[in-house]
Amino acid sequence: MIDVESFASDQALTAAAASDIIGLLEQAIALRGKARLVLTGGTLGIKILGDFRTLGLDLSNVELFFGDERFVGLENADRNEHQGIVAWPELSAAKLHRFPEADRPLEKAAGEFSSKIESLFGPLSDSAPVFDVVILGMGPDGHIASLFPGHQQAENWIIAEKASPKPPAERLSFSYQALNRSRAVIFLASGSAKAAVAKCAIQEEACDLPAAKVKGLELTRWYVDEEISREL
């Protein structure tokens, strides 16, 4: 079952999502002593980081990842991590598993980081959850992370995207299989341009968009604005 919550503004949307995510992380820490959170880029993805900071999310027992990364230098303004640290400076001192920067070939970087993640979590084919919360934005084409419609990817923890439809062309991303290893998956989406693809992902069983291919093992929840909610 997919939960949907609707809000009048992006500000209210990300604030509510941040508060709920903090609750999920606190539950994970109480049960297992730590939590693993996958962050996302994009307008709402970066905005929610400021909400985490405002709400005082304690990162001392939280392992952090970004769901995908632009294959650029560490200080490049296009990099999700760079934008995230600008919005939430405490990230720079957190337990953040950083995607490689563009100082080696893309495929080599993907293989190395995939091996690192496998050393942490074991085989991708296992079914046990490894993340507590995955946050995902969604593009108007229904893409999530750097997983785009019609693009075929190998079944690895980390995939290399060589031809992103939006620049920069080269990216690294957690795969569908990896993102589906989370207890909770939280989608953030707003704007009329995304209404049709959100409806497909949320309501249509045969939807083939990337956003329809990732669900939480225990919880899948969409936080949407009224423009999207009216189409559901």
Biotite code that builds the C-alpha atoms (Angstrom):
import biotite.structure as struc

atoms = struc.array([
    struc.Atom([0.000, 0.000, 0.000], chain_id="A", res_id=1, res_name="MET", atom_name="CA", element="C"),
    struc.Atom([1.196, 3.499, -0.880], chain_id="A", res_id=2, res_name="ILE", atom_name="CA", element="C"),
    struc.Atom([0.437, 6.382, 1.493], chain_id="A", res_id=3, res_name="ASP", atom_name="CA", element="C"),
    struc.Atom([-0.080, 9.886, 0.089], chain_id="A", res_id=4, res_name="VAL", atom_name="CA", element="C"),
    struc.Atom([-0.027, 13.146, 2.028], chain_id="A", res_id=5, res_name="GLU", atom_name="CA", element="C"),
    struc.Atom([-0.867, 16.475, 0.409], chain_id="A", res_id=6, res_name="SER", atom_name="CA", element="C"),
    struc.Atom([0.296, 19.974, 1.361], chain_id="A", res_id=7, res_name="PHE", atom_name="CA", element="C"),
    struc.Atom([-0.490, 23.523, 0.294], chain_id="A", res_id=8, res_name="ALA", atom_name="CA", element="C"),
    struc.Atom([3.146, 24.542, -0.193], chain_id="A", res_id=9, res_name="SER", atom_name="CA", element="C"),
    struc.Atom([6.592, 23.093, -0.736], chain_id="A", res_id=10, res_name="ASP", atom_name="CA", element="C"),
    struc.Atom([7.603, 24.531, 2.621], chain_id="A", res_id=11, res_name="GLN", atom_name="CA", element="C"),
    struc.Atom([4.854, 22.646, 4.446], chain_id="A", res_id=12, res_name="ALA", atom_name="CA", element="C"),
    struc.Atom([5.580, 19.499, 2.407], chain_id="A", res_id=13, res_name="LEU", atom_name="CA", element="C"),
    struc.Atom([9.269, 19.223, 3.246], chain_id="A", res_id=14, res_name="THR", atom_name="CA", element="C"),
    struc.Atom([8.791, 20.307, 6.869], chain_id="A", res_id=15, res_name="ALA", atom_name="CA", element="C"),
    struc.Atom([6.238, 17.538, 7.461], chain_id="A", res_id=16, res_name="ALA", atom_name="CA", element="C"),
    struc.Atom([8.356, 14.963, 5.646], chain_id="A", res_id=17, res_name="ALA", atom_name="CA", element="C"),
    struc.Atom([11.442, 15.946, 7.644], chain_id="A", res_id=18, res_name="ALA", atom_name="CA", element="C"),
    struc.Atom([9.590, 15.583, 10.933], chain_id="A", res_id=19, res_name="SER", atom_name="CA", element="C"),
    struc.Atom([8.225, 12.166, 9.977], chain_id="A", res_id=20, res_name="ASP", atom_name="CA", element="C"),
    struc.Atom([11.614, 10.954, 8.734], chain_id="A", res_id=21, res_name="ILE", atom_name="CA", element="C"),
    struc.Atom([13.261, 11.998, 11.979], chain_id="A", res_id=22, res_name="ILE", atom_name="CA", element="C"),
    struc.Atom([10.681, 9.878, 13.788], chain_id="A", res_id=23, res_name="GLY", atom_name="CA", element="C"),
    struc.Atom([11.545, 6.860, 11.620], chain_id="A", res_id=24, res_name="LEU", atom_name="CA", element="C"),
    struc.Atom([15.262, 7.349, 12.226], chain_id="A", res_id=25, res_name="LEU", atom_name="CA", element="C"),
    struc.Atom([14.755, 7.650, 15.971], chain_id="A", res_id=26, res_name="GLU", atom_name="CA", element="C"),
    struc.Atom([12.795, 4.379, 15.939], chain_id="A", res_id=27, res_name="GLN", atom_name="CA", element="C"),
    struc.Atom([15.616, 2.684, 14.041], chain_id="A", res_id=28, res_name="ALA", atom_name="CA", element="C"),
    struc.Atom([18.227, 3.971, 16.488], chain_id="A", res_id=29, res_name="ILE", atom_name="CA", element="C"),
    struc.Atom([16.154, 2.822, 19.453], chain_id="A", res_id=30, res_name="ALA", atom_name="CA", element="C"),
    struc.Atom([15.858, -0.673, 17.954], chain_id="A", res_id=31, res_name="LEU", atom_name="CA", element="C"),
    struc.Atom([19.267, -1.162, 16.336], chain_id="A", res_id=32, res_name="ARG", atom_name="CA", element="C"),
    struc.Atom([21.557, 1.517, 17.759], chain_id="A", res_id=33, res_name="GLY", atom_name="CA", element="C"),
    struc.Atom([21.970, 3.318, 14.425], chain_id="A", res_id=34, res_name="LYS", atom_name="CA", element="C"),
    struc.Atom([20.085, 4.375, 11.323], chain_id="A", res_id=35, res_name="ALA", atom_name="CA", element="C"),
    struc.Atom([20.910, 4.616, 7.622], chain_id="A", res_id=36, res_name="ARG", atom_name="CA", element="C"),
    struc.Atom([19.438, 7.443, 5.575], chain_id="A", res_id=37, res_name="LEU", atom_name="CA", element="C"),
    struc.Atom([19.665, 7.948, 1.812], chain_id="A", res_id=38, res_name="VAL", atom_name="CA", element="C"),
    struc.Atom([19.371, 11.585, 0.737], chain_id="A", res_id=39, res_name="LEU", atom_name="CA", element="C"),
    struc.Atom([18.426, 13.042, -2.623], chain_id="A", res_id=40, res_name="THR", atom_name="CA", element="C"),
    struc.Atom([19.275, 16.132, -4.636], chain_id="A", res_id=41, res_name="GLY", atom_name="CA", element="C"),
    struc.Atom([16.885, 18.383, -6.521], chain_id="A", res_id=42, res_name="GLY", atom_name="CA", element="C"),
    struc.Atom([14.911, 21.350, -5.263], chain_id="A", res_id=43, res_name="THR", atom_name="CA", element="C"),
    struc.Atom([12.874, 19.537, -2.596], chain_id="A", res_id=44, res_name="LEU", atom_name="CA", element="C"),
    struc.Atom([15.697, 17.148, -1.739], chain_id="A", res_id=45, res_name="GLY", atom_name="CA", element="C"),
    struc.Atom([18.057, 19.973, -0.870], chain_id="A", res_id=46, res_name="ILE", atom_name="CA", element="C"),
    struc.Atom([15.296, 21.957, 0.826], chain_id="A", res_id=47, res_name="LYS", atom_name="CA", element="C"),
    struc.Atom([14.520, 19.135, 3.250], chain_id="A", res_id=48, res_name="ILE", atom_name="CA", element="C"),
    struc.Atom([18.131, 19.204, 4.445], chain_id="A", res_id=49, res_name="LEU", atom_name="CA", element="C"),
    struc.Atom([17.530, 22.692, 5.763], chain_id="A", res_id=50, res_name="GLY", atom_name="CA", element="C"),
    struc.Atom([14.457, 21.363, 7.563], chain_id="A", res_id=51, res_name="ASP", atom_name="CA", element="C"),
    struc.Atom([16.522, 18.598, 9.168], chain_id="A", res_id=52, res_name="PHE", atom_name="CA", element="C"),
    struc.Atom([18.935, 21.237, 10.384], chain_id="A", res_id=53, res_name="ARG", atom_name="CA", element="C"),
    struc.Atom([16.136, 23.436, 11.729], chain_id="A", res_id=54, res_name="THR", atom_name="CA", element="C"),
    struc.Atom([14.589, 20.479, 13.528], chain_id="A", res_id=55, res_name="LEU", atom_name="CA", element="C"),
    struc.Atom([17.951, 19.548, 15.039], chain_id="A", res_id=56, res_name="GLY", atom_name="CA", element="C"),
    struc.Atom([18.380, 16.057, 13.600], chain_id="A", res_id=57, res_name="LEU", atom_name="CA", element="C"),
    struc.Atom([21.202, 14.444, 15.582], chain_id="A", res_id=58, res_name="ASP", atom_name="CA", element="C"),
    struc.Atom([23.553, 12.762, 13.121], chain_id="A", res_id=59, res_name="LEU", atom_name="CA", element="C"),
    struc.Atom([25.787, 11.027, 15.654], chain_id="A", res_id=60, res_name="SER", atom_name="CA", element="C"),
    struc.Atom([24.115, 7.624, 15.071], chain_id="A", res_id=61, res_name="ASN", atom_name="CA", element="C"),
    struc.Atom([23.102, 8.098, 11.444], chain_id="A", res_id=62, res_name="VAL", atom_name="CA", element="C"),
    struc.Atom([24.970, 6.803, 8.400], chain_id="A", res_id=63, res_name="GLU", atom_name="CA", element="C"),
    struc.Atom([24.288, 8.913, 5.320], chain_id="A", res_id=64, res_name="LEU", atom_name="CA", element="C"),
    struc.Atom([24.356, 8.332, 1.587], chain_id="A", res_id=65, res_name="PHE", atom_name="CA", element="C"),
    struc.Atom([23.134, 10.248, -1.433], chain_id="A", res_id=66, res_name="PHE", atom_name="CA", element="C"),
    struc.Atom([20.994, 8.190, -3.782], chain_id="A", res_id=67, res_name="GLY", atom_name="CA", element="C"),
    struc.Atom([22.941, 9.428, -6.775], chain_id="A", res_id=68, res_name="ASP", atom_name="CA", element="C"),
    struc.Atom([25.663, 11.882, -7.682], chain_id="A", res_id=69, res_name="GLU", atom_name="CA", element="C"),
    struc.Atom([26.754, 13.958, -10.653], chain_id="A", res_id=70, res_name="ARG", atom_name="CA", element="C"),
    struc.Atom([30.164, 12.695, -11.775], chain_id="A", res_id=71, res_name="PHE", atom_name="CA", element="C"),
    struc.Atom([32.062, 15.921, -11.190], chain_id="A", res_id=72, res_name="VAL", atom_name="CA", element="C"),
    struc.Atom([34.653, 17.253, -8.766], chain_id="A", res_id=73, res_name="GLY", atom_name="CA", element="C"),
    struc.Atom([33.945, 17.427, -5.040], chain_id="A", res_id=74, res_name="LEU", atom_name="CA", element="C"),
    struc.Atom([33.636, 21.218, -5.064], chain_id="A", res_id=75, res_name="GLU", atom_name="CA", element="C"),
    struc.Atom([31.594, 21.438, -8.273], chain_id="A", res_id=76, res_name="ASN", atom_name="CA", element="C"),
    struc.Atom([28.329, 23.287, -7.697], chain_id="A", res_id=77, res_name="ALA", atom_name="CA", element="C"),
    struc.Atom([26.439, 20.606, -9.658], chain_id="A", res_id=78, res_name="ASP", atom_name="CA", element="C"),
    struc.Atom([27.352, 17.947, -7.113], chain_id="A", res_id=79, res_name="ARG", atom_name="CA", element="C"),
    struc.Atom([24.457, 16.939, -4.831], chain_id="A", res_id=80, res_name="ASN", atom_name="CA", element="C"),
    struc.Atom([26.819, 16.585, -1.896], chain_id="A", res_id=81, res_name="GLU", atom_name="CA", element="C"),
    struc.Atom([28.179, 20.110, -2.407], chain_id="A", res_id=82, res_name="HIS", atom_name="CA", element="C"),
    struc.Atom([24.666, 21.569, -2.538], chain_id="A", res_id=83, res_name="GLN", atom_name="CA", element="C"),
    struc.Atom([23.702, 19.517, 0.503], chain_id="A", res_id=84, res_name="GLY", atom_name="CA", element="C"),
    struc.Atom([26.593, 20.804, 2.604], chain_id="A", res_id=85, res_name="ILE", atom_name="CA", element="C"),
    struc.Atom([25.723, 24.375, 1.672], chain_id="A", res_id=86, res_name="VAL", atom_name="CA", element="C"),
    struc.Atom([22.178, 23.767, 2.952], chain_id="A", res_id=87, res_name="ALA", atom_name="CA", element="C"),
    struc.Atom([23.255, 21.676, 5.963], chain_id="A", res_id=88, res_name="TRP", atom_name="CA", element="C"),
    struc.Atom([26.910, 22.334, 6.900], chain_id="A", res_id=89, res_name="PRO", atom_name="CA", element="C"),
    struc.Atom([26.869, 19.616, 9.556], chain_id="A", res_id=90, res_name="GLU", atom_name="CA", element="C"),
    struc.Atom([26.884, 17.048, 6.733], chain_id="A", res_id=91, res_name="LEU", atom_name="CA", element="C"),
    struc.Atom([30.572, 17.703, 6.193], chain_id="A", res_id=92, res_name="SER", atom_name="CA", element="C"),
    struc.Atom([31.388, 16.149, 9.595], chain_id="A", res_id=93, res_name="ALA", atom_name="CA", element="C"),
    struc.Atom([28.766, 13.381, 9.443], chain_id="A", res_id=94, res_name="ALA", atom_name="CA", element="C"),
    struc.Atom([29.145, 9.685, 8.617], chain_id="A", res_id=95, res_name="LYS", atom_name="CA", element="C"),
    struc.Atom([28.635, 10.330, 4.912], chain_id="A", res_id=96, res_name="LEU", atom_name="CA", element="C"),
    struc.Atom([29.592, 7.632, 2.412], chain_id="A", res_id=97, res_name="HIS", atom_name="CA", element="C"),
    struc.Atom([30.728, 9.817, -0.470], chain_id="A", res_id=98, res_name="ARG", atom_name="CA", element="C"),
    struc.Atom([30.385, 8.935, -4.115], chain_id="A", res_id=99, res_name="PHE", atom_name="CA", element="C"),
    struc.Atom([33.709, 9.121, -5.980], chain_id="A", res_id=100, res_name="PRO", atom_name="CA", element="C"),
    struc.Atom([34.633, 12.328, -7.734], chain_id="A", res_id=101, res_name="GLU", atom_name="CA", element="C"),
    struc.Atom([35.508, 12.532, -11.419], chain_id="A", res_id=102, res_name="ALA", atom_name="CA", element="C"),
    struc.Atom([39.227, 11.773, -11.082], chain_id="A", res_id=103, res_name="ASP", atom_name="CA", element="C"),
    struc.Atom([39.011, 8.358, -12.798], chain_id="A", res_id=104, res_name="ARG", atom_name="CA", element="C"),
    struc.Atom([36.862, 6.810, -15.570], chain_id="A", res_id=105, res_name="PRO", atom_name="CA", element="C"),
    struc.Atom([33.138, 6.631, -14.818], chain_id="A", res_id=106, res_name="LEU", atom_name="CA", element="C"),
    struc.Atom([32.855, 2.839, -15.089], chain_id="A", res_id=107, res_name="GLU", atom_name="CA", element="C"),
    struc.Atom([35.864, 2.330, -12.811], chain_id="A", res_id=108, res_name="LYS", atom_name="CA", element="C"),
    struc.Atom([34.392, 4.692, -10.219], chain_id="A", res_id=109, res_name="ALA", atom_name="CA", element="C"),
    struc.Atom([31.069, 2.832, -10.341], chain_id="A", res_id=110, res_name="ALA", atom_name="CA", element="C"),
    struc.Atom([32.772, -0.532, -9.880], chain_id="A", res_id=111, res_name="GLY", atom_name="CA", element="C"),
    struc.Atom([34.905, 0.656, -6.987], chain_id="A", res_id=112, res_name="GLU", atom_name="CA", element="C"),
    struc.Atom([32.023, 2.258, -5.116], chain_id="A", res_id=113, res_name="PHE", atom_name="CA", element="C"),
    struc.Atom([29.768, -0.730, -5.795], chain_id="A", res_id=114, res_name="SER", atom_name="CA", element="C"),
    struc.Atom([32.430, -2.997, -4.273], chain_id="A", res_id=115, res_name="SER", atom_name="CA", element="C"),
    struc.Atom([32.655, -0.713, -1.240], chain_id="A", res_id=116, res_name="LYS", atom_name="CA", element="C"),
    struc.Atom([28.884, -0.852, -0.715], chain_id="A", res_id=117, res_name="ILE", atom_name="CA", element="C"),
    struc.Atom([28.892, -4.639, -1.129], chain_id="A", res_id=118, res_name="GLU", atom_name="CA", element="C"),
    struc.Atom([31.595, -4.895, 1.516], chain_id="A", res_id=119, res_name="SER", atom_name="CA", element="C"),
    struc.Atom([29.264, -3.037, 3.876], chain_id="A", res_id=120, res_name="LEU", atom_name="CA", element="C"),
    struc.Atom([25.986, -4.782, 3.058], chain_id="A", res_id=121, res_name="PHE", atom_name="CA", element="C"),
    struc.Atom([26.798, -8.074, 1.342], chain_id="A", res_id=122, res_name="GLY", atom_name="CA", element="C"),
    struc.Atom([25.310, -9.376, -1.911], chain_id="A", res_id=123, res_name="PRO", atom_name="CA", element="C"),
    struc.Atom([22.752, -7.228, -3.692], chain_id="A", res_id=124, res_name="LEU", atom_name="CA", element="C"),
    struc.Atom([20.565, -10.296, -4.184], chain_id="A", res_id=125, res_name="SER", atom_name="CA", element="C"),
    struc.Atom([19.872, -10.634, -0.449], chain_id="A", res_id=126, res_name="ASP", atom_name="CA", element="C"),
    struc.Atom([16.444, -9.476, 0.678], chain_id="A", res_id=127, res_name="SER", atom_name="CA", element="C"),
    struc.Atom([17.139, -8.026, 4.135], chain_id="A", res_id=128, res_name="ALA", atom_name="CA", element="C"),
    struc.Atom([16.790, -4.240, 4.505], chain_id="A", res_id=129, res_name="PRO", atom_name="CA", element="C"),
    struc.Atom([20.019, -2.257, 4.607], chain_id="A", res_id=130, res_name="VAL", atom_name="CA", element="C"),
    struc.Atom([18.601, 1.278, 4.695], chain_id="A", res_id=131, res_name="PHE", atom_name="CA", element="C"),
    struc.Atom([16.053, 2.662, 7.113], chain_id="A", res_id=132, res_name="ASP", atom_name="CA", element="C"),
    struc.Atom([14.848, 5.554, 4.963], chain_id="A", res_id=133, res_name="VAL", atom_name="CA", element="C"),
    struc.Atom([15.401, 6.380, 1.295], chain_id="A", res_id=134, res_name="VAL", atom_name="CA", element="C"),
    struc.Atom([14.306, 9.860, 0.193], chain_id="A", res_id=135, res_name="ILE", atom_name="CA", element="C"),
    struc.Atom([13.559, 10.276, -3.506], chain_id="A", res_id=136, res_name="LEU", atom_name="CA", element="C"),
    struc.Atom([12.598, 13.215, -5.644], chain_id="A", res_id=137, res_name="GLY", atom_name="CA", element="C"),
    struc.Atom([11.101, 12.720, -9.091], chain_id="A", res_id=138, res_name="MET", atom_name="CA", element="C"),
    struc.Atom([11.586, 14.459, -12.411], chain_id="A", res_id=139, res_name="GLY", atom_name="CA", element="C"),
    struc.Atom([8.793, 15.372, -14.856], chain_id="A", res_id=140, res_name="PRO", atom_name="CA", element="C"),
    struc.Atom([9.795, 12.283, -16.866], chain_id="A", res_id=141, res_name="ASP", atom_name="CA", element="C"),
    struc.Atom([9.343, 10.042, -13.822], chain_id="A", res_id=142, res_name="GLY", atom_name="CA", element="C"),
    struc.Atom([13.061, 9.533, -13.198], chain_id="A", res_id=143, res_name="HIS", atom_name="CA", element="C"),
    struc.Atom([14.405, 9.008, -9.687], chain_id="A", res_id=144, res_name="ILE", atom_name="CA", element="C"),
    struc.Atom([18.026, 9.343, -8.528], chain_id="A", res_id=145, res_name="ALA", atom_name="CA", element="C"),
    struc.Atom([19.875, 8.955, -11.866], chain_id="A", res_id=146, res_name="SER", atom_name="CA", element="C"),
    struc.Atom([17.617, 6.156, -13.097], chain_id="A", res_id=147, res_name="LEU", atom_name="CA", element="C"),
    struc.Atom([15.920, 7.359, -16.273], chain_id="A", res_id=148, res_name="PHE", atom_name="CA", element="C"),
    struc.Atom([13.042, 5.941, -18.352], chain_id="A", res_id=149, res_name="PRO", atom_name="CA", element="C"),
    struc.Atom([14.193, 3.596, -21.076], chain_id="A", res_id=150, res_name="GLY", atom_name="CA", element="C"),
    struc.Atom([17.771, 3.287, -19.800], chain_id="A", res_id=151, res_name="HIS", atom_name="CA", element="C"),
    struc.Atom([18.938, -0.252, -19.111], chain_id="A", res_id=152, res_name="GLN", atom_name="CA", element="C"),
    struc.Atom([21.240, -0.788, -16.154], chain_id="A", res_id=153, res_name="GLN", atom_name="CA", element="C"),
    struc.Atom([23.307, -3.659, -14.812], chain_id="A", res_id=154, res_name="ALA", atom_name="CA", element="C"),
    struc.Atom([22.242, -5.260, -11.545], chain_id="A", res_id=155, res_name="GLU", atom_name="CA", element="C"),
    struc.Atom([24.907, -3.799, -9.269], chain_id="A", res_id=156, res_name="ASN", atom_name="CA", element="C"),
    struc.Atom([24.723, -1.773, -6.088], chain_id="A", res_id=157, res_name="TRP", atom_name="CA", element="C"),
    struc.Atom([25.969, 1.243, -8.053], chain_id="A", res_id=158, res_name="ILE", atom_name="CA", element="C"),
    struc.Atom([25.329, 1.931, -11.733], chain_id="A", res_id=159, res_name="ILE", atom_name="CA", element="C"),
    struc.Atom([27.089, 4.259, -14.163], chain_id="A", res_id=160, res_name="ALA", atom_name="CA", element="C"),
    struc.Atom([24.875, 6.568, -16.222], chain_id="A", res_id=161, res_name="GLU", atom_name="CA", element="C"),
    struc.Atom([26.759, 7.762, -19.286], chain_id="A", res_id=162, res_name="LYS", atom_name="CA", element="C"),
    struc.Atom([24.027, 9.718, -21.054], chain_id="A", res_id=163, res_name="ALA", atom_name="CA", element="C"),
    struc.Atom([21.758, 11.523, -18.615], chain_id="A", res_id=164, res_name="SER", atom_name="CA", element="C"),
    struc.Atom([19.019, 13.452, -20.465], chain_id="A", res_id=165, res_name="PRO", atom_name="CA", element="C"),
    struc.Atom([19.839, 16.433, -18.258], chain_id="A", res_id=166, res_name="LYS", atom_name="CA", element="C"),
    struc.Atom([23.371, 17.685, -17.685], chain_id="A", res_id=167, res_name="PRO", atom_name="CA", element="C"),
    struc.Atom([25.847, 16.683, -16.518], chain_id="A", res_id=168, res_name="PRO", atom_name="CA", element="C"),
    struc.Atom([25.651, 13.582, -18.686], chain_id="A", res_id=169, res_name="ALA", atom_name="CA", element="C"),
    struc.Atom([27.796, 11.324, -16.495], chain_id="A", res_id=170, res_name="GLU", atom_name="CA", element="C"),
    struc.Atom([26.402, 10.227, -13.150], chain_id="A", res_id=171, res_name="ARG", atom_name="CA", element="C"),
    struc.Atom([26.567, 7.503, -10.531], chain_id="A", res_id=172, res_name="LEU", atom_name="CA", element="C"),
    struc.Atom([23.483, 6.119, -8.838], chain_id="A", res_id=173, res_name="SER", atom_name="CA", element="C"),
    struc.Atom([22.228, 3.444, -6.512], chain_id="A", res_id=174, res_name="PHE", atom_name="CA", element="C"),
    struc.Atom([20.331, 0.886, -8.597], chain_id="A", res_id=175, res_name="SER", atom_name="CA", element="C"),
    struc.Atom([16.666, -0.037, -8.372], chain_id="A", res_id=176, res_name="TYR", atom_name="CA", element="C"),
    struc.Atom([17.608, -3.193, -6.488], chain_id="A", res_id=177, res_name="GLN", atom_name="CA", element="C"),
    struc.Atom([19.641, -1.206, -3.976], chain_id="A", res_id=178, res_name="ALA", atom_name="CA", element="C"),
    struc.Atom([16.963, 1.429, -3.367], chain_id="A", res_id=179, res_name="LEU", atom_name="CA", element="C"),
    struc.Atom([14.397, -1.315, -2.815], chain_id="A", res_id=180, res_name="ASN", atom_name="CA", element="C"),
    struc.Atom([16.432, -2.561, 0.167], chain_id="A", res_id=181, res_name="ARG", atom_name="CA", element="C"),
    struc.Atom([14.990, 0.153, 2.442], chain_id="A", res_id=182, res_name="SER", atom_name="CA", element="C"),
    struc.Atom([12.440, -0.191, 5.192], chain_id="A", res_id=183, res_name="ARG", atom_name="CA", element="C"),
    struc.Atom([10.833, 3.108, 4.183], chain_id="A", res_id=184, res_name="ALA", atom_name="CA", element="C"),
    struc.Atom([10.850, 4.986, 0.875], chain_id="A", res_id=185, res_name="VAL", atom_name="CA", element="C"),
    struc.Atom([9.762, 8.618, 0.977], chain_id="A", res_id=186, res_name="ILE", atom_name="CA", element="C"),
    struc.Atom([8.928, 10.478, -2.251], chain_id="A", res_id=187, res_name="PHE", atom_name="CA", element="C"),
    struc.Atom([8.859, 14.278, -2.471], chain_id="A", res_id=188, res_name="LEU", atom_name="CA", element="C"),
    struc.Atom([7.065, 15.746, -5.495], chain_id="A", res_id=189, res_name="ALA", atom_name="CA", element="C"),
    struc.Atom([5.374, 19.023, -6.399], chain_id="A", res_id=190, res_name="SER", atom_name="CA", element="C"),
    struc.Atom([4.214, 20.950, -9.450], chain_id="A", res_id=191, res_name="GLY", atom_name="CA", element="C"),
    struc.Atom([1.685, 20.355, -12.222], chain_id="A", res_id=192, res_name="SER", atom_name="CA", element="C"),
    struc.Atom([4.438, 19.187, -14.600], chain_id="A", res_id=193, res_name="ALA", atom_name="CA", element="C"),
    struc.Atom([4.828, 16.068, -12.436], chain_id="A", res_id=194, res_name="LYS", atom_name="CA", element="C"),
    struc.Atom([1.141, 15.352, -11.844], chain_id="A", res_id=195, res_name="ALA", atom_name="CA", element="C"),
    struc.Atom([0.640, 12.793, -14.624], chain_id="A", res_id=196, res_name="ALA", atom_name="CA", element="C"),
    struc.Atom([3.774, 10.774, -13.838], chain_id="A", res_id=197, res_name="VAL", atom_name="CA", element="C"),
    struc.Atom([3.006, 10.863, -10.104], chain_id="A", res_id=198, res_name="ALA", atom_name="CA", element="C"),
    struc.Atom([-0.477, 9.508, -10.812], chain_id="A", res_id=199, res_name="LYS", atom_name="CA", element="C"),
    struc.Atom([1.041, 6.716, -12.899], chain_id="A", res_id=200, res_name="CYS", atom_name="CA", element="C"),
    struc.Atom([3.582, 5.785, -10.229], chain_id="A", res_id=201, res_name="ALA", atom_name="CA", element="C"),
    struc.Atom([1.098, 5.905, -7.354], chain_id="A", res_id=202, res_name="ILE", atom_name="CA", element="C"),
    struc.Atom([-2.062, 4.472, -8.902], chain_id="A", res_id=203, res_name="GLN", atom_name="CA", element="C"),
    struc.Atom([-1.279, 2.388, -11.995], chain_id="A", res_id=204, res_name="GLU", atom_name="CA", element="C"),
    struc.Atom([-0.153, -1.195, -11.443], chain_id="A", res_id=205, res_name="GLU", atom_name="CA", element="C"),
    struc.Atom([1.365, -1.434, -14.928], chain_id="A", res_id=206, res_name="ALA", atom_name="CA", element="C"),
    struc.Atom([3.273, 1.858, -14.686], chain_id="A", res_id=207, res_name="CYS", atom_name="CA", element="C"),
    struc.Atom([6.775, 1.387, -16.112], chain_id="A", res_id=208, res_name="ASP", atom_name="CA", element="C"),
    struc.Atom([8.273, 4.664, -14.927], chain_id="A", res_id=209, res_name="LEU", atom_name="CA", element="C"),
    struc.Atom([11.348, 4.583, -12.668], chain_id="A", res_id=210, res_name="PRO", atom_name="CA", element="C"),
    struc.Atom([9.342, 6.138, -9.829], chain_id="A", res_id=211, res_name="ALA", atom_name="CA", element="C"),
    struc.Atom([7.027, 3.109, -9.852], chain_id="A", res_id=212, res_name="ALA", atom_name="CA", element="C"),
    struc.Atom([9.897, 0.643, -9.506], chain_id="A", res_id=213, res_name="LYS", atom_name="CA", element="C"),
    struc.Atom([10.992, 1.530, -5.964], chain_id="A", res_id=214, res_name="VAL", atom_name="CA", element="C"),
    struc.Atom([8.963, 0.802, -2.850], chain_id="A", res_id=215, res_name="LYS", atom_name="CA", element="C"),
    struc.Atom([9.758, 0.460, 0.829], chain_id="A", res_id=216, res_name="GLY", atom_name="CA", element="C"),
    struc.Atom([9.791, -2.951, 2.456], chain_id="A", res_id=217, res_name="LEU", atom_name="CA", element="C"),
    struc.Atom([7.564, -1.603, 5.240], chain_id="A", res_id=218, res_name="GLU", atom_name="CA", element="C"),
    struc.Atom([6.424, 1.870, 4.152], chain_id="A", res_id=219, res_name="LEU", atom_name="CA", element="C"),
    struc.Atom([6.072, 3.801, 0.897], chain_id="A", res_id=220, res_name="THR", atom_name="CA", element="C"),
    struc.Atom([4.839, 7.361, 1.298], chain_id="A", res_id=221, res_name="ARG", atom_name="CA", element="C"),
    struc.Atom([4.478, 10.232, -1.128], chain_id="A", res_id=222, res_name="TRP", atom_name="CA", element="C"),
    struc.Atom([4.492, 13.849, 0.059], chain_id="A", res_id=223, res_name="TYR", atom_name="CA", element="C"),
    struc.Atom([2.882, 15.901, -2.703], chain_id="A", res_id=224, res_name="VAL", atom_name="CA", element="C"),
    struc.Atom([1.459, 19.375, -3.236], chain_id="A", res_id=225, res_name="ASP", atom_name="CA", element="C"),
    struc.Atom([-2.133, 20.225, -4.124], chain_id="A", res_id=226, res_name="GLU", atom_name="CA", element="C"),
    struc.Atom([-1.409, 20.390, -7.853], chain_id="A", res_id=227, res_name="GLU", atom_name="CA", element="C"),
    struc.Atom([-0.435, 16.732, -7.852], chain_id="A", res_id=228, res_name="ILE", atom_name="CA", element="C"),
    struc.Atom([-3.082, 15.752, -5.294], chain_id="A", res_id=229, res_name="SER", atom_name="CA", element="C"),
    struc.Atom([-5.871, 17.057, -7.560], chain_id="A", res_id=230, res_name="ARG", atom_name="CA", element="C"),
    struc.Atom([-4.841, 14.535, -10.227], chain_id="A", res_id=231, res_name="GLU", atom_name="CA", element="C"),
    struc.Atom([-4.930, 11.531, -7.893], chain_id="A", res_id=232, res_name="LEU", atom_name="CA", element="C"),
])
